[in-house]
Amino acid sequence: MTDQLVAETLSRFRAKAAEAGVSSRDVELLISSFLPAVYPVGGDGPVVVHLGGNNPMLPVGADKPSEPFLCSIDCAQIPPNSTGLPLPADGHLLLFGDAEKFRQGPGPGYVVYIPAGTPTTEVPAPEPTRGSYAERDYRSVRVGPSWPSSGPDGFADPSDGSERNFEDYELLDELSDIWREAGGNYFGSDLYLGGHADFWNDDPVELVNGGEYVSGNDWCLLANWYCDDVVELPSPRMHWLIRRQDLADLRFDRVMISVDIYG
């Protein structure tokens, strides 16, 4: 995904929002809250993300994983600075998690980083409740804006600082539809890295930064997975969360995970 295509999408979004009578102030404030994200997709070339299966490649001598294997990400194939996160420049990042486990708030997650050149071997992981996740390869990525699930501070708020009302939320929904019409959803896929968390109830990043489940701040979204087709939960989303400094220090033992469902 080129910068030109992103710019063209944003230009269409601005034009369509203006046609709908939305103030340029609210449009620009919303755009300023977008975060960059990487969306793995099909295509040709080296495998960027391998999803599914039950025998991840782990360092020789590694313990058997405690969670089902979801995917392996080739960090060298992720464009530098494309997520706004300090991701490793090479090696593989492996995500684990059982999508059937609905968690009331973020809890300890399971992520493994394997530096480039590390000897590896297949290690069986626990099966998810409904069997191993279907295998597929993504051989390309799109880089584009990640839509915020809630409006930024000051968006559609009266100048007197009163609380946001129902009409304000309707405006966000309207702009979401306009974003889709402008081609913004072209950036999407069922798994993405960085960006905003997509959720139904509470923003998991806000929960961990706010200290309700974890003390401290500087938490961000590492990955978001739409796991609708592999679980019986209503419209589930799985999130992997990590502090930026822990990510830079490769402290993946400190990852948190959450599963959010509709309703």
C-alpha positions as a Markdown table, in Angstrom:
| # | Residue | x | y | z |
|---|---|---|---|---|
| 1 | Met | 0.0 | 0.0 | 0.0 |
| 2 | Thr | 1.6 | 3.2 | -1.1 |
| 3 | Asp | 1.5 | 6.6 | 0.5 |
| 4 | Gln | -0.3 | 7.8 | -2.7 |
| 5 | Leu | -3.2 | 5.4 | -2.3 |
| 6 | Val | -3.5 | 6.4 | 1.4 |
| 7 | Ala | -3.6 | 10.1 | 0.4 |
| 8 | Glu | -6.2 | 9.4 | -2.3 |
| 9 | Thr | -8.4 | 7.5 | 0.2 |
| 10 | Leu | -8.1 | 10.3 | 2.7 |
| 11 | Ser | -9.0 | 12.9 | 0.0 |
| 12 | Arg | -12.1 | 10.9 | -1.0 |
| 13 | Phe | -13.1 | 10.7 | 2.7 |
| 14 | Arg | -12.7 | 14.4 | 3.2 |
| 15 | Ala | -14.8 | 15.2 | 0.1 |
| 16 | Lys | -17.6 | 12.7 | 1.0 |
| 17 | Ala | -17.7 | 14.0 | 4.6 |
| 18 | Ala | -18.0 | 17.6 | 3.3 |
| 19 | Glu | -20.9 | 16.6 | 1.0 |
| 20 | Ala | -22.6 | 15.1 | 4.1 |
| 21 | Gly | -22.3 | 18.4 | 5.9 |
| 22 | Val | -19.7 | 17.2 | 8.5 |
| 23 | Ser | -17.5 | 20.1 | 9.7 |
| 24 | Ser | -13.9 | 20.0 | 8.5 |
| 25 | Arg | -12.8 | 20.5 | 12.1 |
| 26 | Asp | -14.4 | 17.1 | 13.2 |
| 27 | Val | -13.1 | 15.4 | 10.0 |
| 28 | Glu | -9.5 | 16.6 | 10.6 |
| 29 | Leu | -9.6 | 15.8 | 14.3 |
| 30 | Leu | -10.8 | 12.3 | 13.5 |
| 31 | Ile | -8.1 | 11.8 | 10.9 |
| 32 | Ser | -5.4 | 13.0 | 13.3 |
| 33 | Ser | -6.5 | 10.1 | 15.6 |
| 34 | Phe | -5.8 | 7.4 | 13.0 |
| 35 | Leu | -2.9 | 5.1 | 13.7 |
| 36 | Pro | -0.7 | 3.3 | 11.1 |
| 37 | Ala | -1.2 | -0.4 | 10.9 |
| 38 | Val | 0.0 | -3.4 | 8.7 |
| 39 | Tyr | -2.6 | -5.6 | 7.2 |
| 40 | Pro | -1.3 | -9.0 | 5.9 |
| 41 | Val | -3.1 | -10.1 | 2.7 |
| 42 | Gly | -2.7 | -12.7 | -0.1 |
| 43 | Gly | -0.4 | -12.2 | -3.0 |
| 44 | Asp | 2.9 | -13.5 | -4.3 |
| 45 | Gly | 6.4 | -13.6 | -2.8 |
| 46 | Pro | 7.8 | -14.8 | 0.5 |
| 47 | Val | 5.4 | -15.7 | 3.3 |
| 48 | Val | 4.9 | -12.7 | 5.6 |
| 49 | Val | 2.4 | -14.4 | 8.0 |
| 50 | His | 1.7 | -18.1 | 8.3 |
| 51 | Leu | -1.6 | -18.6 | 10.2 |
| 52 | Gly | -2.9 | -21.8 | 11.7 |
| 53 | Gly | -1.7 | -25.4 | 12.1 |
| 54 | Asn | -0.7 | -27.0 | 15.4 |
| 55 | Asn | 3.1 | -27.4 | 15.2 |
| 56 | Pro | 4.9 | -24.1 | 15.4 |
| 57 | Met | 8.6 | -23.8 | 14.8 |
| 58 | Leu | 10.2 | -23.0 | 18.1 |
| 59 | Pro | 13.8 | -22.9 | 19.3 |
| 60 | Val | 15.4 | -26.3 | 19.8 |
| 61 | Gly | 14.8 | -27.3 | 23.4 |
| 62 | Ala | 11.9 | -24.9 | 24.0 |
| 63 | Asp | 9.0 | -25.9 | 26.3 |
| 64 | Lys | 5.7 | -27.0 | 24.8 |
| 65 | Pro | 3.5 | -23.9 | 24.4 |
| 66 | Ser | 0.7 | -23.5 | 27.0 |
| 67 | Glu | -1.7 | -21.9 | 24.4 |
| 68 | Pro | -2.8 | -22.8 | 20.9 |
| 69 | Phe | -0.7 | -21.5 | 18.1 |
| 70 | Leu | -2.2 | -18.8 | 15.9 |
| 71 | Cys | 0.4 | -17.4 | 13.5 |
| 72 | Ser | 4.1 | -16.8 | 12.8 |
| 73 | Ile | 5.1 | -13.3 | 11.5 |
| 74 | Asp | 8.3 | -12.8 | 9.5 |
| 75 | Cys | 9.4 | -9.4 | 10.9 |
| 76 | Ala | 11.9 | -8.8 | 8.1 |
| 77 | Gln | 8.9 | -8.7 | 5.7 |
| 78 | Ile | 7.1 | -5.9 | 7.7 |
| 79 | Pro | 8.0 | -2.5 | 6.2 |
| 80 | Pro | 10.1 | -0.5 | 8.6 |
| 81 | Asn | 8.2 | 2.0 | 10.7 |
| 82 | Ser | 4.9 | 1.0 | 9.1 |
| 83 | Thr | 3.1 | 0.3 | 12.4 |
| 84 | Gly | 4.6 | 3.1 | 14.6 |
| 85 | Leu | 5.8 | 0.3 | 16.9 |
| 86 | Pro | 9.4 | -0.7 | 17.7 |
| 87 | Leu | 9.0 | -4.2 | 16.1 |
| 88 | Pro | 12.1 | -6.3 | 15.7 |
| 89 | Ala | 13.7 | -5.8 | 12.3 |
| 90 | Asp | 14.1 | -9.5 | 11.6 |
| 91 | Gly | 13.3 | -12.9 | 13.1 |
| 92 | His | 9.9 | -14.3 | 13.7 |
| 93 | Leu | 7.1 | -13.3 | 16.1 |
| 94 | Leu | 4.7 | -16.1 | 17.1 |
| 95 | Leu | 1.3 | -15.4 | 18.5 |
| 96 | Phe | -0.6 | -17.9 | 20.7 |
| 97 | Gly | -4.1 | -17.8 | 22.2 |
| 98 | Asp | -7.4 | -19.7 | 22.6 |
| 99 | Ala | -10.1 | -17.7 | 20.9 |
| 100 | Glu | -12.8 | -19.7 | 22.9 |
| 101 | Lys | -11.6 | -18.2 | 26.1 |
| 102 | Phe | -13.7 | -15.1 | 26.8 |
| 103 | Arg | -11.8 | -13.0 | 29.3 |
| 104 | Gln | -13.4 | -10.3 | 31.5 |
| 105 | Gly | -10.6 | -7.9 | 30.8 |
| 106 | Pro | -7.0 | -8.3 | 29.7 |
| 107 | Gly | -4.9 | -11.2 | 31.2 |
| 108 | Pro | -1.5 | -12.7 | 30.7 |
| 109 | Gly | -0.8 | -13.5 | 27.0 |
| 110 | Tyr | 1.6 | -15.8 | 25.2 |
| 111 | Val | 4.0 | -14.5 | 22.5 |
| 112 | Val | 7.3 | -15.9 | 21.4 |
| 113 | Tyr | 10.0 | -14.0 | 19.5 |
| 114 | Ile | 12.7 | -16.1 | 17.7 |
| 115 | Pro | 15.7 | -14.1 | 16.5 |
| 116 | Ala | 17.0 | -14.7 | 13.0 |
| 117 | Gly | 19.3 | -17.6 | 12.7 |
| 118 | Thr | 18.0 | -19.4 | 15.8 |
| 119 | Pro | 17.9 | -23.3 | 15.3 |
| 120 | Thr | 14.2 | -24.3 | 15.4 |
| 121 | Thr | 12.1 | -27.5 | 15.4 |
| 122 | Glu | 8.4 | -28.3 | 15.3 |
| 123 | Val | 6.8 | -28.4 | 18.7 |
| 124 | Pro | 3.2 | -29.4 | 19.1 |
| 125 | Ala | 0.9 | -26.8 | 20.7 |
| 126 | Pro | -2.4 | -27.4 | 22.5 |
| 127 | Glu | -5.4 | -27.7 | 20.1 |
| 128 | Pro | -8.0 | -24.9 | 20.3 |
| 129 | Thr | -11.4 | -26.0 | 21.4 |
| 130 | Arg | -12.7 | -26.5 | 17.9 |
| 131 | Gly | -9.5 | -27.9 | 16.4 |
| 132 | Ser | -6.5 | -26.2 | 14.9 |
| 133 | Tyr | -7.0 | -22.9 | 13.2 |
| 134 | Ala | -7.1 | -23.3 | 9.4 |
| 135 | Glu | -3.8 | -22.8 | 7.7 |
| 136 | Arg | -3.2 | -20.1 | 5.2 |
| 137 | Asp | -0.3 | -17.9 | 4.1 |
| 138 | Tyr | -0.2 | -14.1 | 3.6 |
| 139 | Arg | 2.5 | -13.1 | 1.1 |
| 140 | Ser | 1.9 | -9.4 | 1.0 |
| 141 | Val | 0.9 | -6.5 | 3.3 |
| 142 | Arg | -1.0 | -3.3 | 3.1 |
| 143 | Val | 0.0 | -0.4 | 5.1 |
| 144 | Gly | -2.8 | 2.1 | 6.0 |
| 145 | Pro | -4.8 | 3.9 | 8.6 |
| 146 | Ser | -6.4 | 2.2 | 11.5 |
| 147 | Trp | -9.9 | 3.5 | 12.3 |
| 148 | Pro | -10.4 | 4.5 | 16.0 |
| 149 | Ser | -13.3 | 2.7 | 17.6 |
| 150 | Ser | -14.2 | 5.8 | 19.7 |
| 151 | Gly | -13.9 | 9.5 | 18.8 |
| 152 | Pro | -10.8 | 11.4 | 19.9 |
| 153 | Asp | -10.9 | 14.0 | 22.7 |
| 154 | Gly | -12.8 | 17.0 | 21.6 |
| 155 | Phe | -14.5 | 15.2 | 18.6 |
| 156 | Ala | -18.0 | 16.5 | 18.2 |
| 157 | Asp | -18.0 | 17.9 | 21.7 |
| 158 | Pro | -19.7 | 21.2 | 22.5 |
| 159 | Ser | -17.4 | 24.0 | 23.3 |
| 160 | Asp | -18.6 | 24.1 | 26.8 |
| 161 | Gly | -17.0 | 20.7 | 27.5 |
| 162 | Ser | -20.3 | 18.9 | 28.2 |
| 163 | Glu | -20.3 | 15.1 | 27.8 |
| 164 | Arg | -20.7 | 13.6 | 24.4 |
| 165 | Asn | -24.4 | 12.7 | 23.5 |
| 166 | Phe | -26.2 | 10.3 | 21.3 |
| 167 | Glu | -25.9 | 12.5 | 18.3 |
| 168 | Asp | -22.2 | 12.6 | 18.6 |
| 169 | Tyr | -21.9 | 8.9 | 18.5 |
| 170 | Glu | -24.3 | 8.9 | 15.5 |
| 171 | Leu | -21.8 | 11.2 | 13.8 |
| 172 | Leu | -19.0 | 8.8 | 14.4 |
| 173 | Asp | -21.1 | 6.0 | 12.9 |
| 174 | Glu | -21.9 | 8.2 | 9.9 |
| 175 | Leu | -18.2 | 8.9 | 9.3 |
| 176 | Ser | -17.4 | 5.3 | 9.6 |
| 177 | Asp | -19.9 | 4.6 | 6.8 |
| 178 | Ile | -18.3 | 7.4 | 4.7 |
| 179 | Trp | -14.9 | 5.9 | 5.4 |
| 180 | Arg | -16.1 | 2.6 | 4.0 |
| 181 | Glu | -17.6 | 4.3 | 0.9 |
| 182 | Ala | -14.3 | 6.1 | 0.4 |
| 183 | Gly | -12.4 | 2.8 | 0.2 |
| 184 | Gly | -11.0 | 2.9 | 3.7 |
| 185 | Asn | -11.9 | -0.7 | 4.4 |
| 186 | Tyr | -9.6 | -1.7 | 1.5 |
| 187 | Phe | -6.8 | -1.6 | 4.0 |
| 188 | Gly | -8.5 | -4.2 | 6.3 |
| 189 | Ser | -7.9 | -8.0 | 6.8 |
| 190 | Asp | -8.7 | -10.5 | 9.5 |
| 191 | Leu | -5.4 | -9.9 | 11.3 |
| 192 | Tyr | -3.4 | -6.7 | 11.6 |
| 193 | Leu | -0.4 | -5.3 | 13.5 |
| 194 | Gly | -0.3 | -2.0 | 15.3 |
| 195 | Gly | -3.1 | 0.5 | 15.0 |
| 196 | His | -6.2 | 0.9 | 17.1 |
| 197 | Ala | -7.9 | -2.1 | 18.8 |
| 198 | Asp | -11.3 | -3.0 | 17.3 |
| 199 | Phe | -13.7 | -3.8 | 20.1 |
| 200 | Trp | -17.3 | -3.9 | 21.1 |
| 201 | Asn | -17.3 | -2.9 | 24.7 |
| 202 | Asp | -14.2 | -1.5 | 26.4 |
| 203 | Asp | -11.0 | -0.5 | 24.6 |
| 204 | Pro | -8.4 | -3.0 | 25.9 |
| 205 | Val | -5.5 | -0.5 | 25.5 |
| 206 | Glu | -7.3 | 2.0 | 27.6 |
| 207 | Leu | -8.1 | -0.6 | 30.2 |
| 208 | Val | -4.4 | -1.6 | 30.7 |
| 209 | Asn | -3.2 | 2.0 | 30.5 |
| 210 | Gly | -5.8 | 3.1 | 33.0 |
| 211 | Gly | -4.6 | 0.6 | 35.5 |
| 212 | Glu | -7.9 | -1.3 | 35.9 |
| 213 | Tyr | -6.1 | -4.6 | 35.1 |
| 214 | Val | -2.4 | -3.7 | 34.9 |
| 215 | Ser | -0.5 | -0.9 | 36.6 |
| 216 | Gly | 1.5 | 1.4 | 34.4 |
| 217 | Asn | 1.1 | 3.0 | 31.0 |
| 218 | Asp | 2.6 | 3.1 | 27.6 |
| 219 | Trp | 0.6 | 0.1 | 26.5 |
| 220 | Cys | -0.2 | -0.3 | 22.8 |
| 221 | Leu | -1.9 | -2.8 | 20.5 |
| 222 | Leu | 0.5 | -5.4 | 19.1 |
| 223 | Ala | -2.0 | -7.3 | 17.0 |
| 224 | Asn | -5.8 | -7.6 | 16.5 |
| 225 | Trp | -7.5 | -10.7 | 15.1 |
| 226 | Tyr | -11.1 | -11.1 | 13.9 |
| 227 | Cys | -11.7 | -14.8 | 14.9 |
| 228 | Asp | -15.4 | -14.9 | 14.0 |
| 229 | Asp | -15.0 | -18.0 | 11.8 |
| 230 | Val | -13.3 | -20.2 | 14.4 |
| 231 | Val | -15.3 | -19.8 | 17.6 |
| 232 | Glu | -18.9 | -19.9 | 18.7 |
| 233 | Leu | -18.7 | -16.6 | 20.5 |
| 234 | Pro | -20.6 | -13.6 | 19.1 |
| 235 | Ser | -18.3 | -11.6 | 16.8 |
| 236 | Pro | -15.1 | -12.1 | 18.9 |
| 237 | Arg | -12.0 | -9.9 | 18.6 |
| 238 | Met | -8.7 | -11.0 | 20.1 |
| 239 | His | -6.1 | -8.5 | 21.1 |
| 240 | Trp | -2.4 | -8.8 | 22.0 |
| 241 | Leu | -1.2 | -5.9 | 24.1 |
| 242 | Ile | 2.3 | -4.8 | 25.1 |
| 243 | Arg | 4.2 | -1.8 | 26.5 |
| 244 | Arg | 6.2 | 0.0 | 23.9 |
| 245 | Gln | 9.4 | -0.2 | 26.0 |
| 246 | Asp | 8.9 | -4.0 | 26.6 |
| 247 | Leu | 8.5 | -4.4 | 22.8 |
| 248 | Ala | 11.7 | -2.5 | 22.2 |
| 249 | Asp | 13.4 | -4.7 | 24.8 |
| 250 | Leu | 11.9 | -7.9 | 23.3 |
| 251 | Arg | 10.2 | -8.6 | 26.7 |
| 252 | Phe | 7.3 | -10.6 | 25.2 |
| 253 | Asp | 6.9 | -12.5 | 28.4 |
| 254 | Arg | 5.0 | -9.3 | 29.6 |
| 255 | Val | 2.3 | -9.5 | 26.8 |
| 256 | Met | -1.3 | -9.3 | 27.8 |
| 257 | Ile | -4.2 | -10.7 | 25.8 |
| 258 | Ser | -8.0 | -9.9 | 25.7 |
| 259 | Val | -11.0 | -11.3 | 23.9 |
| 260 | Asp | -14.0 | -9.0 | 23.4 |
| 261 | Ile | -17.4 | -10.2 | 22.1 |
| 262 | Tyr | -20.5 | -8.5 | 20.9 |
| 263 | Gly | -23.1 | -7.7 | 23.5 |
